[in-house]
Amino acid sequence: MATINATASVPVKSRLHCTQLGFGTWYWESLIQPKEKFGNCWQSLICSNQRQMRRTALCAVNKDAEKAFIKTVEVDRLIDTMRDSNPRELEQVVVENVLSLDTGFWIRLATRTDTCESEDDKKDYEELAACVMSIVDRLVHKTEEKIETSTDVLKAILNPVMDEHREISWPPRDPEVLKLMEKELSTREQEGHLDEGFLSEVNAQLRQAKEDGDKPGLQAMLQKVLQLYASKVLRKRSYAYKGGEVIPREKLLESIIEAPESSWNNLLIDGLTIGKGEIKPEDLYAAIKKRIERILIRTEGGSYEQRVLVEYLKGIQSRTEEIVQALQGGPTQ
């Protein structure tokens, strides 16, 4: 036994070397087996650690995916709330959620816009994005702005057509002043001042002017303000193109909407079949009716905005009927 212990201290390099030293195969096995067992344990430990790391990574990925999903659901809920809101409610929603309007919000809104199947829905999203951006911009600059009343805004729009005595003459002596008035209206619209309060003020002033009956110039200019407002709002949405093709009746209607009222007669004569054009009066009436239906769906019932836009389109239809009657020599059907 002592011999074995002494000899066991000699380095053993191989099975043959072990035999030469006088030990049997059993001794070699006794030496190598613990190493193999340790190696197997080491491999098991490595595999266990790798599995744990994979589980940790998968768990992290799943948590990130879950957070992203929850965030998307929250953003979609906010977008849906905005879509269902009228202009006054929309502003309140934006104010309450302004910190949520981050890059992710705008990316999601753009994604929903791009995936719309309906052109009307796509235009709704585009208009919503523009409105939200306008409200956010006003909030950012609110501390630097002078808050003006609706009366102040109306006075600023009418200012270009006032004479030195602060009276309004109709028609204005200089046609350029109408362009200045339209420019001022556009500026106020971009600042978000042409809201329900403003339209209410214009209608109140117009009603008073009609009752007084002694200021025809003021009455005409207030009506002009409402026409310019309606034209600006309606031209934001175009239905003249579908699938890359022009829809003639919609194109004619939009050309009238974008033109000053003084040009309506010529546009109708040049565009309708009773004149020099190719559009039947019935087709133009159908386009006007469809546009009114869209307004009734997309604006708050009973709002001044709805009334002004519908009355403007009905004014185009009335003018069309007058032209048709004049050219045909009889009443329209």
Long-range contacts (C-beta under 8 A, 24 or more apart in sequence): 71-104, 72-108, 74-100, 75-100, 75-104, 75-105, 75-108, 76-108, 76-112, 78-105, 79-105, 79-108, 79-109, 79-112, 79-128, 82-128, 82-132, 83-124, 83-125, 83-128, 86-299, 86-300, 86-303, 87-131, 87-195, 87-196, 87-300, 87-305, 88-195, 88-196, 90-131, 90-132, 90-135, 91-135, 94-132, 94-135, 94-136, 94-139, 95-135, 95-139, 98-136, 98-139, 101-132, 101-136, 119-239, 119-242, 120-294, 123-237, 124-298, 127-236, 127-237, 130-236, 134-190, 134-192, 135-192, 138-191, 138-192, 145-191, 148-193, 150-193, 150-197, 150-198, 150-200, 150-201, 151-201, 153-188, 153-193, 153-194, 153-198, 153-201, 154-198, 154-201, 154-202, 154-205, 154-225, 156-184, 156-188, 157-181, 157-184, 157-185, 157-188, 157-225, 158-221, 158-225, 159-184, 160-184, 161-221, 167-217, 168-215, 168-217, 168-218, 168-220, 168-221, 169-217, 170-216, 170-217, 170-220, 170-221, 171-220, 178-224, 178-260, 181-224, 181-225, 181-228, 182-228, 185-225, 185-228, 185-229, 185-232, 186-232, 189-229, 189-232, 194-229, 196-303, 196-304, 196-305, 199-226, 199-229, 199-304, 199-305, 199-308, 200-304, 202-226, 203-304, 226-308, 226-311, 226-312, 227-261, 227-312, 227-315, 229-308, 230-308, 230-309, 230-311, 230-312, 230-313, 231-257, 231-258, 231-312, 233-305, 233-309, 234-291, 234-309, 234-312, 234-313, 237-294, 239-291, 248-278, 248-279, 248-283, 249-279, 249-283, 249-284, 249-286, 249-287, 250-287, 252-277, 252-279, 252-284, 252-287, 253-284, 253-287, 253-288, 253-291, 253-316, 256-316, 257-316, 264-316, 264-319, 265-319, 265-323, 268-319, 268-320, 268-323, 269-323, 269-327, 272-320, 272-323, 272-324, 274-323, 274-324, 274-327, 274-328, 275-323, 275-327, 281-320, 281-324, 281-332, 284-320, 285-317, 285-320, 288-313, 288-314, 288-316, 288-317, 288-320
